[in-house]
């Protein structure tokens, strides 16, 4: 294997960022095409930036965020965090006791790794399923978790969503929703209700996913629970700092659901183009994707790479040769290695899909050329 552990994942990410830096410095930002769906942004004017002081910033921008955050997420109160994972950790630290159960329902396994990892930290028993008929809530359960939209944009059925919440509340168990991209994807593209409006006690979204906000998290929900969780957030330094809060505020204000709708239709055109060459691309709500397993199924020459390694090498070729940023090169340890081409990002709005198709095909042909040479593949992933 090329990428064997979390340290390797950190190293490949560092290399990817170095490549991105080199491209920007040599050819300019316009030579990059961020198709991750996580491109985010930082919208602010000079008058706002002048207020980004340690105490002035929170006094002004956190108060303003309450109004727009509740409108965006629902609930009684919102809490800005430095990461969605931070909100998940803080919620589990607050609500989950050692030796209790945490049960999780999502549209497709696996869950984001921050959830089982947080449960492990507190010594809780964790289980997850994507089969509704197999979902149950055992005795001594302290938290029920629902994922609104998975890392690969598989969206939960709204009726199942409501049934899981009802099952939990019948036993007086709080429900946390990991709605990282779902807070926009579910509501805008699939016309589902906000998680809090469906009865969730806590919902958390990523403010850089499918919106022009910063890498950060925004939690919404019951005021009493938000207040309890906020204590843990402050104790462990998980809160969002003033610049991120400002960017969240303006990111939500500038969120345009029409961009998601446009990508929802354009993805069919890209899928049709790719289907002329490939058999294993799949549609997502806002683009197309190919899983490590699917990519392996496209390979017709002998090699010794794992399926994930194939995805890493392919995605690095896309980045190095064509400036196309997908999730695997820049992701955090434990993230999905599925390669998504998300058409909801600003870099994709005016992208020529025929040209994108040619670049994907060219990169795949190079992948087939290099995979018999494992050392060359290692160099592609780890050396800028």
C-alpha positions as a printed NumPy array, in Angstrom:
array([[  0.   ,   0.   ,   0.   ],
       [  1.048,   3.593,  -0.605],
       [ -1.184,   5.359,   1.934],
       [ -1.14 ,   3.04 ,   4.941],
       [ -2.104,   5.13 ,   7.97 ],
       [ -3.22 ,   8.52 ,   9.239],
       [  0.309,   9.929,   9.112],
       [  0.505,   9.022,   5.423],
       [ -2.811,  10.804,   4.891],
       [ -1.407,  13.927,   6.547],
       [  1.722,  13.742,   4.396],
       [ -0.199,  13.352,   1.126],
       [ -2.368,  16.346,   2.128],
       [  0.734,  18.449,   2.788],
       [  2.022,  17.498,  -0.657],
       [ -1.284,  18.414,  -2.286],
       [ -1.255,  21.834,  -0.643],
       [  2.315,  22.354,  -1.841],
       [  1.248,  21.53 ,  -5.397],
       [ -1.673,  23.953,  -5.146],
       [  0.645,  26.681,  -3.883],
       [  3.074,  26.109,  -6.775],
       [  0.263,  26.29 ,  -9.335],
       [ -1.09 ,  29.545,  -7.907],
       [  2.346,  31.145,  -7.724],
       [  3.376,  30.095, -11.235],
       [  0.109,  30.234, -13.205],
       [ -2.368,  32.129, -11.03 ],
       [ -5.525,  31.14 ,  -9.194],
       [ -7.47 ,  30.859, -12.451],
       [ -5.412,  27.761, -13.303],
       [ -7.046,  25.845, -10.439],
       [-10.47 ,  24.231, -10.55 ],
       [-11.751,  23.35 ,  -7.098],
       [-14.44 ,  20.717,  -7.679],
       [-14.546,  19.377,  -4.131],
       [-17.788,  21.088,  -3.169],
       [-15.843,  22.279,  -0.11 ],
       [-14.2  ,  25.338,  -1.603],
       [-15.898,  27.739,   0.793],
       [-14.712,  31.31 ,   0.938],
       [-14.22 ,  34.392,   3.088],
       [-16.566,  37.25 ,   2.291],
       [-15.872,  40.473,   4.199],
       [-15.397,  44.157,   3.56 ],
       [-12.787,  46.434,   5.113],
       [-15.174,  47.92 ,   7.687],
       [-15.944,  44.441,   9.009],
       [-12.327,  43.305,   9.032],
       [-11.384,  46.279,  11.213],
       [-13.666,  44.844,  13.916],
       [-12.009,  41.435,  14.08 ],
       [-10.611,  41.864,  17.562],
       [-10.641,  39.211,  20.263],
       [-13.691,  40.581,  22.094],
       [-15.178,  43.146,  19.718],
       [-15.598,  40.577,  16.943],
       [-17.686,  38.085,  18.933],
       [-19.765,  40.878,  20.453],
       [-20.845,  42.073,  17.03 ],
       [-20.757,  39.118,  14.68 ],
       [-21.92 ,  36.284,  16.948],
       [-25.05 ,  38.253,  17.771],
       [-25.752,  38.883,  14.086],
       [-25.088,  35.207,  13.321],
       [-27.915,  34.16 ,  15.629],
       [-30.545,  35.643,  13.348],
       [-29.239,  34.399,   9.996],
       [-28.084,  31.089,  11.469],
       [-31.506,  30.251,  12.881],
       [-33.116,  31.213,   9.582],
       [-30.683,  28.899,   7.758],
       [-30.731,  25.972,  10.201],
       [-33.86 ,  26.317,  12.317],
       [-33.751,  25.737,  16.061],
       [-33.77 ,  28.143,  18.982],
       [-30.091,  29.083,  19.103],
       [-26.911,  28.594,  17.059],
       [-23.302,  28.054,  18.069],
       [-20.302,  28.677,  15.754],
       [-17.477,  26.132,  15.928],
       [-14.028,  25.759,  14.419],
       [-15.063,  22.504,  12.684],
       [-18.163,  20.381,  12.293],
       [-16.142,  17.617,  13.948],
       [-15.661,  19.948,  16.938],
       [-19.413,  20.236,  17.361],
       [-19.817,  16.479,  17.134],
       [-17.082,  15.964,  19.727],
       [-18.501,  18.612,  22.084],
       [-22.013,  17.156,  21.824],
       [-20.805,  13.654,  22.629],
       [-18.622,  14.901,  25.491],
       [-21.683,  16.669,  26.906],
       [-24.462,  14.147,  26.4  ],
       [-22.844,  10.707,  26.285],
       [-21.649,   8.823,  29.348],
       [-19.215,   5.932,  29.575],
       [-20.701,   2.502,  28.779],
       [-23.896,   3.977,  27.317],
       [-24.999,   3.364,  23.729],
       [-24.872,   5.694,  20.741],
       [-26.832,   4.477,  17.702],
       [-26.547,   6.031,  14.271],
       [-28.717,   5.846,  11.16 ],
       [-27.552,   7.088,   7.76 ],
       [-28.387,   6.569,   4.095],
       [-25.162,   4.727,   3.322],
       [-22.235,   3.526,   5.427],
       [-19.752,   4.585,   6.64 ],
       [-20.358,   7.512,   8.969],
       [-17.947,  10.393,   9.246],
       [-15.074,   9.09 ,  11.407],
       [-15.407,  11.927,  13.938],
       [-18.543,  10.271,  15.324],
       [-17.175,   6.824,  16.283],
       [-13.879,   8.421,  17.332],
       [-15.676,  10.772,  19.735],
       [-17.663,   7.865,  21.159],
       [-14.444,   5.955,  21.718],
       [-13.   ,   8.906,  23.654],
       [-15.834,   8.784,  26.193],
       [-15.972,   4.975,  26.324],
       [-19.413,   4.665,  24.735],
       [-20.71 ,   1.727,  22.707],
       [-21.235,   2.845,  19.123],
       [-23.179,   1.197,  16.298],
       [-24.311,   2.374,  12.871],
       [-26.553,   1.039,  10.123],
       [-27.92 ,   2.098,   6.758],
       [-30.732,  -0.481,   6.772],
       [-33.812,   1.089,   8.318],
       [-35.433,  -2.227,   9.25 ],
       [-32.314,  -3.104,  11.251],
       [-32.231,   0.179,  13.18 ],
       [-33.191,  -0.054,  16.83 ],
       [-32.572,   1.869,  20.028],
       [-31.419,  -0.407,  22.856],
       [-31.738,   0.304,  26.555],
       [-29.118,   2.595,  28.079],
       [-28.842,   4.693,  24.91 ],
       [-27.72 ,   8.263,  25.547],
       [-27.733,   9.687,  22.003],
       [-29.221,   8.93 ,  18.599],
       [-27.332,  10.232,  15.568],
       [-28.672,  10.781,  12.067],
       [-26.647,  11.78 ,   9.01 ],
       [-28.663,  13.952,   6.644],
       [-26.296,  13.598,   3.695],
       [-23.272,  11.319,   3.704],
       [-19.697,  12.191,   2.748],
       [-20.579,  10.972,  -0.758],
       [-23.845,  12.953,  -0.851],
       [-26.234,  10.055,  -0.288],
       [-29.339,  11.757,   1.131],
       [-31.552,  10.205,   3.788],
       [-35.223,   9.507,   3.101],
       [-37.236,  12.168,   4.925],
       [-39.869,   9.742,   6.192],
       [-37.161,   7.534,   7.706],
       [-35.56 ,  10.699,   9.12 ],
       [-38.768,  11.578,  10.972],
       [-39.363,   7.999,  12.141],
       [-35.895,   7.763,  13.736],
       [-36.47 ,  11.052,  15.548],
       [-39.861,   9.842,  16.793],
       [-38.34 ,   6.553,  17.985],
       [-35.709,   8.445,  19.98 ],
       [-38.114,  10.939,  21.508],
       [-40.472,   8.175,  22.607],
       [-37.598,   7.088,  24.851],
       [-36.627,  10.68 ,  25.796],
       [-33.283,  10.361,  24.006],
       [-31.83 ,  13.428,  22.273],
       [-31.117,  13.362,  18.529],
       [-28.037,  14.88 ,  16.916],
       [-28.016,  15.351,  13.127],
       [-24.766,  15.46 ,  11.202],
       [-26.038,  17.722,   8.422],
       [-22.635,  18.804,   7.121],
       [-23.738,  19.299,   3.517],
       [-27.319,  18.187,   4.076],
       [-28.432,  21.485,   5.605],
       [-28.324,  22.839,   2.043],
       [-28.386,  19.749,  -0.159],
       [-31.446,  18.168,   1.465],
       [-33.407,  21.384,   1.741],
       [-32.549,  23.068,  -1.565],
       [-32.267,  20.167,  -3.996],
       [-34.548,  17.595,  -2.344],
       [-37.028,  20.023,  -0.742],
       [-36.716,  18.394,   2.682],
       [-37.358,  20.281,   5.902],
       [-34.593,  21.614,   8.127],
       [-33.382,  19.064,  10.651],
       [-34.552,  21.098,  13.632],
       [-37.963,  21.569,  12.033],
       [-38.196,  17.784,  11.752],
       [-37.657,  17.563,  15.509],
       [-33.886,  17.118,  15.847],
       [-32.547,  18.412,  19.15 ],
       [-29.146,  19.346,  17.676],
       [-28.048,  19.769,  14.058],
       [-24.556,  20.608,  12.825],
       [-23.495,  21.805,   9.387],
       [-20.171,  22.562,   7.687],
       [-20.034,  26.2  ,   6.648],
       [-17.769,  25.543,   3.658],
       [-19.845,  22.769,   2.084],
       [-21.975,  23.901,  -0.849],
       [-21.834,  27.506,   0.354],
       [-19.321,  30.401,   0.245],
       [-18.308,  30.191,   3.901],
       [-15.156,  29.272,   5.841],
       [-13.959,  25.879,   7.046],
       [-16.032,  25.731,  10.196],
       [-19.129,  24.339,  11.839],
       [-22.463,  25.798,  12.844],
       [-24.652,  24.07 ,  15.408],
       [-28.341,  24.786,  15.879],
       [-30.996,  23.372,  18.151],
       [-32.615,  23.499,  21.561],
       [-31.352,  26.43 ,  23.557],
       [-30.847,  24.4  ,  26.743],
       [-28.671,  21.837,  24.949],
       [-26.758,  24.477,  23.006],
       [-25.921,  26.185,  26.296],
       [-24.695,  22.917,  27.839],
       [-22.596,  22.048,  24.801],
       [-21.186,  25.577,  24.656],
       [-19.578,  24.978,  28.037],
       [-17.582,  22.046,  26.627],
       [-16.804,  24.003,  23.473],
       [-15.248,  26.805,  25.494],
       [-13.466,  24.448,  27.875],
       [-11.67 ,  22.69 ,  25.022],
       [-11.107,  25.632,  22.664],
       [-13.491,  24.333,  20.006],
       [-15.233,  27.645,  19.393],
       [-14.975,  29.533,  16.098],
       [-12.75 ,  32.604,  16.223],
       [-14.007,  36.067,  15.129],
       [-12.761,  35.879,  11.507],
       [-14.533,  32.56 ,  10.983],
       [-17.717,  33.853,  12.607],
       [-17.746,  36.858,  10.283],
       [-17.174,  34.621,   7.263],
       [-19.981,  32.283,   8.388],
       [-22.337,  35.222,   8.717],
       [-21.585,  36.514,   5.231],
       [-21.394,  33.031,   3.734],
       [-24.958,  32.307,   4.821],
       [-26.127,  35.712,   3.612],
       [-24.584,  35.016,   0.2  ],
       [-25.724,  31.416,  -0.139],
       [-27.529,  30.99 ,  -3.455],
       [-29.597,  27.843,  -3.816],
       [-29.938,  28.452,  -7.553],
       [-26.3  ,  27.386,  -7.958],
       [-27.13 ,  23.979,  -6.488],
       [-30.142,  23.636,  -8.754],
       [-28.013,  24.507, -11.801],
       [-25.416,  21.881, -10.881],
       [-28.229,  19.373, -10.379],
       [-29.094,  19.655, -14.083],
       [-25.552,  20.   , -15.501],
       [-24.422,  16.798, -13.832],
       [-26.479,  14.797, -16.332],
       [-24.464,  16.269, -19.213],
       [-21.135,  15.42 , -17.584],
       [-22.303,  11.922, -16.693],
       [-23.328,  11.284, -20.295],
       [-19.906,  12.39 , -21.568],
       [-18.03 ,  10.213, -19.079],
       [-20.247,   7.214, -19.817],
       [-18.767,   7.036, -23.313],
       [-15.457,   5.947, -21.732],
       [-16.294,   4.684, -18.252],
       [-18.792,   2.262, -16.748],
       [-18.539,   3.059, -13.039],
       [-19.129,   6.781, -12.64 ],
       [-22.219,   7.599, -10.601],
       [-24.339,  10.701, -10.372],
       [-24.451,  12.745,  -7.179],
       [-27.032,  15.463,  -6.542],
       [-24.531,  18.137,  -7.649],
       [-22.08 ,  16.317,  -9.92 ],
       [-20.554,  12.926, -10.577],
       [-18.299,  10.633,  -8.6  ],
       [-16.313,   7.437,  -8.877],
       [-15.593,   5.298,  -5.826],
       [-12.271,   3.527,  -5.252],
       [-14.061,   0.263,  -6.028],
       [-15.52 ,   1.707,  -9.206],
       [-12.173,   3.06 , -10.329],
       [-10.559,  -0.325,  -9.745],
       [-13.215,  -1.837, -11.985],
       [-12.12 ,   0.437, -14.845],
       [ -8.495,  -0.798, -14.714],
       [ -7.583,  -3.522, -17.195],
       [ -3.865,  -3.984, -16.499],
       [ -2.055,  -5.842, -13.675],
       [ -1.001,  -3.848, -10.608],
       [ -0.502,  -4.217,  -6.853],
       [ -2.177,  -1.034,  -5.617],
       [ -5.108,  -1.005,  -3.229],
       [ -8.383,   0.488,  -4.38 ],
       [ -7.844,   3.574,  -2.227],
       [ -4.309,   3.996,  -3.546],
       [ -5.697,   3.999,  -7.08 ],
       [ -8.032,   6.828,  -6.102],
       [ -5.204,   8.785,  -4.506],
       [ -2.907,   8.424,  -7.514],
       [ -5.685,   9.306,  -9.975],
       [ -6.687,  12.396,  -8.01 ],
       [ -3.077,  13.582,  -7.737],
       [ -2.662,  13.238, -11.52 ],
       [ -5.785,  15.368, -11.972],
       [ -4.287,  17.978,  -9.652],
       [ -0.73 ,  18.005, -11.022],
       [ -1.589,  17.848, -14.72 ],
       [ -4.789,  19.854, -14.885],
       [ -5.167,  21.834, -11.654],
       [ -8.337,  19.922, -10.744],
       [ -8.791,  19.7  ,  -6.987],
       [-10.837,  16.757,  -5.737],
       [-11.252,  15.62 ,  -2.149],
       [ -8.781,  12.68 ,  -1.828],
       [ -5.533,  14.696,  -2.131],
       [ -6.549,  17.393,   0.376],
       [ -8.765,  15.413,   2.757],
       [ -8.223,  14.83 ,   6.45 ],
       [ -7.368,  11.342,   7.76 ],
       [-10.279,   8.939,   7.577],
       [-12.236,  10.794,   4.908],
       [-13.757,   9.019,   1.938],
       [-11.419,   8.368,  -0.996],
       [-14.274,   8.685,  -3.483],
       [-13.441,  11.203,  -6.217],
       [-16.244,  13.716,  -6.712],
       [-16.474,  16.302,  -9.447],
       [-18.872,  18.774,  -7.851],
       [-20.431,  21.284, -10.239],
       [-21.876,  23.528,  -7.518],
       [-18.578,  25.316,  -6.842],
       [-17.802,  28.737,  -8.276],
       [-14.922,  27.273, -10.331],
       [-17.41 ,  24.994, -12.084],
       [-20.097,  27.51 , -13.011],
       [-18.618,  28.332, -16.419],
       [-16.489,  25.223, -16.847],
       [-16.621,  23.619, -20.297],
       [-17.833,  20.087, -19.573],
       [-16.342,  18.695, -22.782],
       [-12.956,  20.012, -21.706],
       [-13.39 ,  18.596, -18.207],
       [-14.279,  15.212, -19.685],
       [-11.118,  15.228, -21.823],
       [ -8.977,  16.04 , -18.769],
       [-10.522,  13.221, -16.755],
       [ -9.964,  10.747, -19.603],
       [ -6.363,  11.932, -20.085],
       [ -5.65 ,  11.56 , -16.365],
       [ -7.105,   8.061, -16.345],
       [ -4.9  ,   7.049, -19.27 ],
       [ -1.866,   8.324, -17.381],
       [ -3.034,   6.393, -14.306],
       [ -3.015,   3.164, -16.303],
       [  0.475,   3.969, -17.577],
       [  1.977,   4.466, -14.103],
       [  0.237,   1.945, -11.832],
       [  2.549,  -0.976, -12.708],
       [  5.336,   1.114, -11.145],
       [  4.502,   1.378,  -7.448],
       [  7.504,   3.6  ,  -6.705],
       [  6.392,   6.063,  -9.372],
       [  2.903,   6.087,  -7.851],
       [  4.376,   6.774,  -4.426],
       [  6.297,   9.701,  -5.902],
       [  3.108,  11.13 ,  -7.441],
       [  1.304,  11.059,  -4.081],
       [  4.102,  12.23 ,  -1.798],
       [  6.437,  14.369,  -3.923],
       [  5.447,  17.738,  -5.338]])
